[in-house]
């Protein structure tokens, strides 16, 4: 099975992470680039994750997962070292109709976490469908080096043009020329 590449709008979406270890913290860090409407449930919390929770005003419950905890969440991530619990939460997620991701059972994942680059409004997602995560990671590192930091400012400028110039062929032509000029003057590692 292949995963369909998409970008989800997290506005008004509630996310639950079950677990607070290194993998949970990695997933939390990625999600915080896009939303802070995140709740964490785990009996054990590291000082790192507690700091992240405090710095981002996240809701958390320092206890074991209880059946029914996923009710009302749109996205659920099980990052725990318990295969049977991951499986139990997956089957529960089917009745709650939420998107589910777990760390050890790919067949139970409605989505996966790709490697990605985020610079302002630019987000590039890279996935090998789980076949070679290290390849995706190194491709991300390579692309990060060649995408100039000025891309954020350029995209903000383009966004402003799109919102202020009247729609039509003239605007399309102007924006196309601005983009060509940007790429022509592209400077790596600014």
C-alpha positions as YAML, in Angstrom:
chain: A
units: angstrom
residues:
- id: 1
  name: UNK
  ca: [0.00, 0.00, 0.00]
- id: 2
  name: UNK
  ca: [1.22, 3.50, -0.78]
- id: 3
  name: UNK
  ca: [0.51, 6.58, 1.28]
- id: 4
  name: UNK
  ca: [-1.13, 9.50, -0.52]
- id: 5
  name: UNK
  ca: [0.85, 12.72, -0.06]
- id: 6
  name: UNK
  ca: [-1.33, 15.43, 1.43]
- id: 7
  name: UNK
  ca: [-1.13, 18.43, 3.70]
- id: 8
  name: UNK
  ca: [-3.68, 18.47, 6.54]
- id: 9
  name: UNK
  ca: [-5.21, 21.63, 7.93]
- id: 10
  name: UNK
  ca: [-4.81, 21.35, 11.71]
- id: 11
  name: UNK
  ca: [-7.09, 24.29, 12.49]
- id: 12
  name: UNK
  ca: [-9.74, 23.05, 14.93]
- id: 13
  name: UNK
  ca: [-8.16, 19.58, 14.98]
- id: 14
  name: UNK
  ca: [-7.39, 17.98, 18.32]
- id: 15
  name: UNK
  ca: [-4.32, 15.74, 18.51]
- id: 16
  name: UNK
  ca: [-3.57, 13.15, 21.18]
- id: 17
  name: UNK
  ca: [-0.12, 11.65, 21.74]
- id: 18
  name: UNK
  ca: [0.04, 8.58, 23.94]
- id: 19
  name: UNK
  ca: [3.54, 8.21, 25.33]
- id: 20
  name: UNK
  ca: [6.29, 10.62, 26.34]
- id: 21
  name: UNK
  ca: [9.56, 8.95, 25.39]
- id: 22
  name: UNK
  ca: [12.05, 9.91, 22.70]
- id: 23
  name: UNK
  ca: [9.82, 8.87, 19.77]
- id: 24
  name: UNK
  ca: [6.82, 10.70, 21.24]
- id: 25
  name: UNK
  ca: [8.97, 13.77, 21.77]
- id: 26
  name: UNK
  ca: [10.20, 13.62, 18.14]
- id: 27
  name: UNK
  ca: [6.62, 13.43, 16.85]
- id: 28
  name: UNK
  ca: [5.57, 16.22, 19.22]
- id: 29
  name: UNK
  ca: [8.40, 18.44, 17.97]
- id: 30
  name: UNK
  ca: [7.30, 17.92, 14.36]
- id: 31
  name: UNK
  ca: [3.65, 18.61, 15.14]
- id: 32
  name: UNK
  ca: [4.53, 21.82, 17.00]
- id: 33
  name: UNK
  ca: [5.76, 23.28, 13.68]
- id: 34
  name: UNK
  ca: [2.10, 23.26, 12.63]
- id: 35
  name: UNK
  ca: [-0.15, 23.32, 15.73]
- id: 36
  name: UNK
  ca: [-0.19, 23.36, 19.51]
- id: 37
  name: UNK
  ca: [-3.65, 21.83, 19.94]
- id: 38
  name: UNK
  ca: [-1.99, 18.71, 21.35]
- id: 39
  name: UNK
  ca: [-2.65, 16.62, 24.45]
- id: 40
  name: UNK
  ca: [-0.21, 14.07, 25.87]
- id: 41
  name: UNK
  ca: [-1.03, 11.07, 28.05]
- id: 42
  name: UNK
  ca: [1.78, 9.10, 29.69]
- id: 43
  name: UNK
  ca: [2.54, 7.80, 33.16]
- id: 44
  name: UNK
  ca: [6.19, 8.81, 32.78]
- id: 45
  name: UNK
  ca: [7.24, 12.26, 31.56]
- id: 46
  name: UNK
  ca: [10.85, 13.19, 30.90]
- id: 47
  name: UNK
  ca: [12.05, 16.65, 31.87]
- id: 48
  name: UNK
  ca: [12.50, 17.37, 28.14]
- id: 49
  name: UNK
  ca: [8.88, 16.64, 27.28]
- id: 50
  name: UNK
  ca: [7.64, 18.41, 30.42]
- id: 51
  name: UNK
  ca: [9.59, 21.48, 29.31]
- id: 52
  name: UNK
  ca: [8.07, 21.25, 25.83]
- id: 53
  name: UNK
  ca: [4.60, 20.90, 27.36]
- id: 54
  name: UNK
  ca: [5.14, 23.95, 29.59]
- id: 55
  name: UNK
  ca: [6.73, 26.11, 26.84]
- id: 56
  name: UNK
  ca: [3.83, 25.44, 24.48]
- id: 57
  name: UNK
  ca: [0.97, 25.42, 27.03]
- id: 58
  name: UNK
  ca: [-0.04, 21.88, 26.11]
- id: 59
  name: UNK
  ca: [-2.54, 19.78, 28.00]
- id: 60
  name: UNK
  ca: [-1.23, 16.58, 29.57]
- id: 61
  name: UNK
  ca: [-2.31, 13.78, 31.83]
- id: 62
  name: UNK
  ca: [0.42, 11.96, 33.74]
- id: 63
  name: UNK
  ca: [-1.18, 8.55, 33.89]
- id: 64
  name: UNK
  ca: [-1.65, 5.35, 31.89]
- id: 65
  name: UNK
  ca: [-3.86, 5.35, 28.81]
- id: 66
  name: UNK
  ca: [-7.47, 4.39, 29.54]
- id: 67
  name: UNK
  ca: [-9.90, 2.98, 27.00]
- id: 68
  name: UNK
  ca: [-12.02, 5.87, 25.74]
- id: 69
  name: UNK
  ca: [-9.28, 8.49, 26.06]
- id: 70
  name: UNK
  ca: [-9.23, 9.00, 22.28]
- id: 71
  name: UNK
  ca: [-12.87, 10.12, 22.15]
- id: 72
  name: UNK
  ca: [-13.11, 13.63, 20.69]
- id: 73
  name: UNK
  ca: [-9.65, 13.63, 19.09]
- id: 74
  name: UNK
  ca: [-9.17, 13.93, 15.35]
- id: 75
  name: UNK
  ca: [-5.65, 12.51, 15.26]
- id: 76
  name: UNK
  ca: [-4.20, 9.94, 17.65]
- id: 77
  name: UNK
  ca: [-0.55, 8.91, 17.87]
- id: 78
  name: UNK
  ca: [0.53, 5.94, 19.98]
- id: 79
  name: UNK
  ca: [4.25, 6.21, 20.71]
- id: 80
  name: UNK
  ca: [4.53, 3.55, 23.39]
- id: 81
  name: UNK
  ca: [6.68, 0.45, 23.82]
- id: 82
  name: UNK
  ca: [3.64, -1.82, 24.07]
- id: 83
  name: UNK
  ca: [2.54, -3.53, 20.84]
- id: 84
  name: UNK
  ca: [-0.71, -4.82, 22.34]
- id: 85
  name: UNK
  ca: [-1.65, -1.32, 23.53]
- id: 86
  name: UNK
  ca: [-0.87, 0.12, 20.08]
- id: 87
  name: UNK
  ca: [-3.13, -2.53, 18.54]
- id: 88
  name: UNK
  ca: [-5.89, -1.94, 21.12]
- id: 89
  name: UNK
  ca: [-5.87, 1.81, 20.44]
- id: 90
  name: UNK
  ca: [-5.93, 1.17, 16.67]
- id: 91
  name: UNK
  ca: [-9.13, -0.87, 16.92]
- id: 92
  name: UNK
  ca: [-10.64, 1.72, 19.24]
- id: 93
  name: UNK
  ca: [-9.72, 4.44, 16.69]
- id: 94
  name: UNK
  ca: [-11.81, 2.66, 14.04]
- id: 95
  name: UNK
  ca: [-15.00, 3.25, 16.00]
- id: 96
  name: UNK
  ca: [-14.02, 6.86, 16.79]
- id: 97
  name: UNK
  ca: [-13.23, 7.58, 13.11]
- id: 98
  name: UNK
  ca: [-10.00, 9.44, 13.85]
- id: 99
  name: UNK
  ca: [-6.70, 9.24, 12.01]
- id: 100
  name: UNK
  ca: [-4.25, 6.91, 13.75]
- id: 101
  name: UNK
  ca: [-0.48, 6.51, 13.77]
- id: 102
  name: UNK
  ca: [1.60, 4.15, 15.83]
- id: 103
  name: UNK
  ca: [5.31, 3.53, 15.96]
- id: 104
  name: UNK
  ca: [5.60, -0.22, 15.42]
- id: 105
  name: UNK
  ca: [2.72, -1.52, 13.28]
- id: 106
  name: UNK
  ca: [2.73, 0.08, 9.83]
- id: 107
  name: UNK
  ca: [-0.45, -1.70, 8.72]
- id: 108
  name: UNK
  ca: [-2.32, 0.16, 11.49]
- id: 109
  name: UNK
  ca: [-1.12, 3.60, 10.42]
- id: 110
  name: UNK
  ca: [-3.59, 5.83, 8.60]
- id: 111
  name: UNK
  ca: [-0.67, 8.19, 7.97]
- id: 112
  name: UNK
  ca: [3.06, 8.34, 8.48]
- id: 113
  name: UNK
  ca: [5.37, 11.15, 9.50]
- id: 114
  name: UNK
  ca: [7.49, 12.12, 6.51]
- id: 115
  name: UNK
  ca: [10.82, 13.83, 6.65]
- id: 116
  name: UNK
  ca: [10.14, 17.49, 5.86]
- id: 117
  name: UNK
  ca: [11.59, 20.94, 5.39]
- id: 118
  name: UNK
  ca: [9.73, 24.00, 6.65]
- id: 119
  name: UNK
  ca: [10.92, 27.50, 5.86]
- id: 120
  name: UNK
  ca: [8.11, 30.01, 6.32]
- id: 121
  name: UNK
  ca: [5.27, 29.07, 3.98]
- id: 122
  name: UNK
  ca: [7.43, 26.51, 2.14]
- id: 123
  name: UNK
  ca: [6.94, 22.96, 3.30]
- id: 124
  name: UNK
  ca: [8.51, 20.08, 1.40]
- id: 125
  name: UNK
  ca: [7.60, 16.58, 2.44]
- id: 126
  name: UNK
  ca: [9.82, 13.57, 1.67]
- id: 127
  name: UNK
  ca: [8.81, 9.95, 2.10]
- id: 128
  name: UNK
  ca: [10.08, 6.54, 1.04]
- id: 129
  name: UNK
  ca: [6.86, 4.89, 2.30]
- id: 130
  name: UNK
  ca: [8.89, 3.61, 5.23]
- id: 131
  name: UNK
  ca: [11.31, 1.60, 3.07]
- id: 132
  name: UNK
  ca: [14.37, 3.78, 3.71]
- id: 133
  name: UNK
  ca: [13.88, 6.50, 6.36]
- id: 134
  name: UNK
  ca: [17.62, 7.25, 6.35]
- id: 135
  name: UNK
  ca: [17.43, 8.09, 2.63]
- id: 136
  name: UNK
  ca: [14.54, 10.51, 3.26]
- id: 137
  name: UNK
  ca: [16.51, 12.09, 6.11]
- id: 138
  name: UNK
  ca: [19.66, 12.61, 4.02]
- id: 139
  name: UNK
  ca: [17.68, 13.94, 1.05]
- id: 140
  name: UNK
  ca: [16.05, 16.43, 3.45]
- id: 141
  name: UNK
  ca: [19.47, 17.51, 4.73]
- id: 142
  name: UNK
  ca: [20.73, 17.94, 1.16]
- id: 143
  name: UNK
  ca: [17.69, 19.99, 0.11]
- id: 144
  name: UNK
  ca: [17.90, 22.15, 3.25]
- id: 145
  name: UNK
  ca: [21.45, 23.11, 2.22]
- id: 146
  name: UNK
  ca: [20.45, 24.19, -1.28]
- id: 147
  name: UNK
  ca: [17.23, 26.07, -0.46]
- id: 148
  name: UNK
  ca: [18.17, 29.64, 0.44]
- id: 149
  name: UNK
  ca: [16.94, 31.10, 3.72]
- id: 150
  name: UNK
  ca: [15.54, 34.03, 1.72]
- id: 151
  name: UNK
  ca: [12.78, 31.75, 0.42]
- id: 152
  name: UNK
  ca: [10.62, 32.70, 3.44]
- id: 153
  name: UNK
  ca: [10.80, 36.41, 2.61]
- id: 154
  name: UNK
  ca: [10.24, 35.74, -1.08]
- id: 155
  name: UNK
  ca: [7.10, 33.71, -0.39]
- id: 156
  name: UNK
  ca: [5.78, 36.39, 1.95]
- id: 157
  name: UNK
  ca: [6.33, 38.97, -0.79]
- id: 158
  name: UNK
  ca: [4.50, 36.73, -3.31]
- id: 159
  name: UNK
  ca: [1.64, 36.22, -0.85]
- id: 160
  name: UNK
  ca: [1.29, 40.00, -0.50]
- id: 161
  name: UNK
  ca: [1.25, 40.46, -4.28]
- id: 162
  name: UNK
  ca: [-1.42, 37.75, -4.65]
- id: 163
  name: UNK
  ca: [-3.61, 39.45, -2.05]
- id: 164
  name: UNK
  ca: [-3.22, 43.01, -3.37]
- id: 165
  name: UNK
  ca: [-2.99, 42.75, -7.16]
- id: 166
  name: UNK
  ca: [-6.21, 42.22, -9.13]
- id: 167
  name: UNK
  ca: [-6.74, 38.68, -10.40]
- id: 168
  name: UNK
  ca: [-6.17, 38.01, -14.06]
- id: 169
  name: UNK
  ca: [-3.57, 37.38, -16.72]
- id: 170
  name: UNK
  ca: [-1.47, 40.43, -15.82]
- id: 171
  name: UNK
  ca: [-1.11, 39.26, -12.22]
- id: 172
  name: UNK
  ca: [-0.28, 35.72, -13.35]
- id: 173
  name: UNK
  ca: [2.38, 37.02, -15.74]
- id: 174
  name: UNK
  ca: [3.86, 39.35, -13.09]
- id: 175
  name: UNK
  ca: [4.06, 36.56, -10.48]
- id: 176
  name: UNK
  ca: [5.57, 34.16, -13.01]
- id: 177
  name: UNK
  ca: [8.29, 36.68, -13.91]
- id: 178
  name: UNK
  ca: [9.04, 37.39, -10.21]
- id: 179
  name: UNK
  ca: [9.42, 33.64, -9.62]
- id: 180
  name: UNK
  ca: [11.69, 33.15, -12.64]
- id: 181
  name: UNK
  ca: [13.83, 36.05, -11.48]
- id: 182
  name: UNK
  ca: [14.07, 34.60, -7.96]
- id: 183
  name: UNK
  ca: [15.24, 31.23, -9.28]
- id: 184
  name: UNK
  ca: [17.67, 32.90, -11.68]
- id: 185
  name: UNK
  ca: [19.28, 34.72, -8.73]
- id: 186
  name: UNK
  ca: [18.96, 31.74, -6.34]
- id: 187
  name: UNK
  ca: [21.86, 31.75, -3.89]
- id: 188
  name: UNK
  ca: [22.56, 28.55, -2.03]
- id: 189
  name: UNK
  ca: [23.28, 28.71, 1.72]
- id: 190
  name: UNK
  ca: [22.46, 32.37, 2.21]
...
